[in-house]
Amino acid sequence: MAGNVYNQYVWLLDLIARHDGITFKEISSAWQQSRINDTGAPLSRRTFCNHINKIGELFGIDIGSSSGYKYRIKWSGNIDLRNMQES
């Protein structure tokens, strides 16, 4: 279970990093289609907020929203998602 949550953090980071701003609705929709979503359920806003807080704690990467409610990574360094993924 813990590994699955970690993979969700990496998935979320990857999704947001690939977009120049993405809405929560778009994130939730992408989550429903994700292969790591075992149930196919949408991502709740509460879970999303918990995930972005934990990503900040674990990786030091701040995810925030701007006008238009689009989420972006507010971190200027390189993110190597391949090294973050568990085998």
Contacts in CASP RR format, 6 or more apart in sequence:
PFRMAT RR
TARGET T0000
AUTHOR 0000-0000-0000
METHOD contacts of the structure
MODEL  1
MAGNVYNQYVWLLDLIARHDGITFKEISSAWQQSRINDTGAPLSRRTFCN
HINKIGELFGIDIGSSSGYKYRIKWSGNIDLRNMQES
3 86 0 8 1.000
4 36 0 8 1.000
4 38 0 8 1.000
6 86 0 8 1.000
7 36 0 8 1.000
7 85 0 8 1.000
7 86 0 8 1.000
8 36 0 8 1.000
8 51 0 8 1.000
9 51 0 8 1.000
9 54 0 8 1.000
9 55 0 8 1.000
9 58 0 8 1.000
9 59 0 8 1.000
10 81 0 8 1.000
10 84 0 8 1.000
10 85 0 8 1.000
11 34 0 8 1.000
11 36 0 8 1.000
12 27 0 8 1.000
12 48 0 8 1.000
12 51 0 8 1.000
12 52 0 8 1.000
12 55 0 8 1.000
13 55 0 8 1.000
13 59 0 8 1.000
13 61 0 8 1.000
13 63 0 8 1.000
13 73 0 8 1.000
13 79 0 8 1.000
13 81 0 8 1.000
13 84 0 8 1.000
14 81 0 8 1.000
15 22 0 8 1.000
15 27 0 8 1.000
15 30 0 8 1.000
16 22 0 8 1.000
16 27 0 8 1.000
16 63 0 8 1.000
16 71 0 8 1.000
16 72 0 8 1.000
16 73 0 8 1.000
17 73 0 8 1.000
17 79 0 8 1.000
17 81 0 8 1.000
19 26 0 8 1.000
19 72 0 8 1.000
20 72 0 8 1.000
21 66 0 8 1.000
21 70 0 8 1.000
21 71 0 8 1.000
21 72 0 8 1.000
22 70 0 8 1.000
22 71 0 8 1.000
22 72 0 8 1.000
23 68 0 8 1.000
23 69 0 8 1.000
23 70 0 8 1.000
23 71 0 8 1.000
24 45 0 8 1.000
24 48 0 8 1.000
24 69 0 8 1.000
24 71 0 8 1.000
27 43 0 8 1.000
27 48 0 8 1.000
27 71 0 8 1.000
28 42 0 8 1.000
28 43 0 8 1.000
28 48 0 8 1.000
29 42 0 8 1.000
31 37 0 8 1.000
31 42 0 8 1.000
31 43 0 8 1.000
32 40 0 8 1.000
32 41 0 8 1.000
32 42 0 8 1.000
32 43 0 8 1.000
52 63 0 8 1.000
52 64 0 8 1.000
52 71 0 8 1.000
55 61 0 8 1.000
55 63 0 8 1.000
56 62 0 8 1.000
56 63 0 8 1.000
59 79 0 8 1.000
59 84 0 8 1.000
60 75 0 8 1.000
61 73 0 8 1.000
61 75 0 8 1.000
61 79 0 8 1.000
62 73 0 8 1.000
62 74 0 8 1.000
62 75 0 8 1.000
63 71 0 8 1.000
63 72 0 8 1.000
63 73 0 8 1.000
63 74 0 8 1.000
64 71 0 8 1.000
64 72 0 8 1.000
64 73 0 8 1.000
64 74 0 8 1.000
65 71 0 8 1.000
65 72 0 8 1.000
66 72 0 8 1.000
73 79 0 8 1.000
END
